[in-house]
Amino acid sequence: MLLSQDTYKKIDREVAKFPADQKQSAVMAALAIAQDEKGWLAPETMQDVADYLGMPAIAVQEVATFYNMYNTKPVGKYRISICTNLPCQLRDGERAAQHLKHKLGIGFRETTADGQFTLVEGECMGACGDAPVLLVNNKRMCSWMSNDKIDGLLEELKK
């Protein structure tokens, strides 16, 4: 077992939401929980989730590689996803992306040398009216991100 007992208990709570013969339905939640503990989904972590849910490892890998919220490679402590879909682009999304790249000194799919930040392009976050929008570690949505607000967020996360 690669994960902590607490993590398996959290996965068990998700599994309990489905009929006993359909525990694989909890795969997305299980992957998110495993990622929260490990920081990313290494092949052995995906194998462990597959074994725990009684499903083929390839099926777990297909889910992990299809969705943008899963990290299948190591990432920084803070993974910042910026929406690059058209509505955000029309409302200063490109400016926000360029500002982040400049401030962090990295491009998309790169991590800062200190391991603190990874910057990725994100798909629609369902908040077009709040553009430009950032998502930090798949948990915290930040709206109307002016350059000043981006600077403030980065300073806050560095502390």
QUIZIVEN-V334791 format. One record per pair of residues at least 24 apart in sequence whose C-alpha atoms are under 10 Angstrom apart, sorted by the first residue. I is the first residue (numbers start at 1). J is the second residue. Records with the same first field share a line. If there is no record, write none. Layout:
I: J + J
This chain:
1: 45 + 48 + 49 + 51 + 52
2: 34 + 38 + 44 + 45 + 47 + 48 + 49
3: 33 + 34 + 35 + 37 + 38 + 45 + 48 + 49
4: 34 + 37 + 38
6: 37
7: 33 + 34 + 36 + 37
8: 33 + 34 + 49 + 52
10: 34
11: 49 + 52 + 53
12: 52 + 53
15: 53
22: 53 + 54
23: 52 + 53 + 54 + 55
24: 49 + 50 + 52 + 53 + 54 + 55 + 56 + 59 + 60
25: 53
26: 53
27: 52 + 53 + 55 + 59 + 60 + 63 + 64
28: 60 + 63 + 64 + 67 + 70
30: 60
31: 60 + 61 + 63 + 64 + 69 + 70 + 71
32: 64 + 69 + 70 + 71 + 138
35: 69 + 70 + 71 + 72
36: 70 + 137 + 138
38: 74
39: 70 + 71 + 72 + 73 + 74 + 75 + 76 + 77 + 78 + 79 + 137
40: 70 + 71 + 72 + 73 + 74 + 75 + 76
41: 65 + 70 + 71 + 72 + 73 + 74
42: 71 + 72 + 73 + 74
43: 72 + 73
45: 72
46: 72
67: 123
68: 120 + 121 + 122 + 123 + 138
69: 122 + 123 + 137 + 138
70: 137 + 138
74: 111 + 115 + 118
75: 109 + 110 + 111 + 112 + 115 + 116 + 117 + 118 + 119
76: 110 + 111 + 112 + 113 + 114 + 115 + 116 + 117 + 118 + 119 + 137
77: 111 + 112 + 114 + 115 + 116 + 117 + 118 + 136 + 137 + 157 + 158
78: 111 + 115 + 116 + 117 + 118 + 119 + 135 + 136 + 137 + 138 + 154 + 157 + 158
79: 109 + 110 + 111 + 116 + 117 + 118 + 119 + 120 + 134 + 135 + 136 + 137 + 138
80: 108 + 117 + 118 + 119 + 120 + 121 + 122 + 134 + 135 + 136 + 137 + 138 + 140 + 141
81: 108 + 109 + 118 + 119 + 120 + 121 + 122 + 123 + 125 + 133 + 134 + 135 + 136 + 137 + 138 + 141
82: 108 + 119 + 120 + 121 + 122 + 123 + 124 + 125 + 131 + 132 + 133 + 134 + 135 + 136 + 141 + 142 + 145
83: 120 + 121 + 122 + 123 + 124 + 125 + 126 + 127 + 128 + 131 + 132 + 133 + 134 + 135
84: 120 + 121 + 122 + 123 + 124 + 125 + 132 + 133 + 134
85: 121 + 122 + 123 + 124 + 125 + 128 + 132
86: 123 + 124 + 128
87: 124 + 127 + 128 + 129 + 130 + 131 + 132
88: 124 + 125 + 127 + 128 + 129 + 130 + 131 + 132 + 133 + 144
89: 128 + 131 + 132
90: 128 + 131 + 132
91: 128 + 129 + 130 + 131 + 132 + 133 + 144
92: 131 + 132 + 133 + 144 + 145 + 146
93: 131 + 132 + 133 + 134 + 144 + 145 + 146
94: 132
95: 132 + 145 + 146 + 147
96: 131 + 132 + 133 + 134 + 144 + 145 + 146 + 147 + 149 + 150
97: 121 + 132 + 134 + 145 + 147 + 150
98: 147
99: 146 + 147 + 148 + 150 + 151
100: 147 + 150 + 151 + 154
103: 147 + 150 + 151 + 154
104: 154
116: 157 + 158
117: 154 + 157 + 158
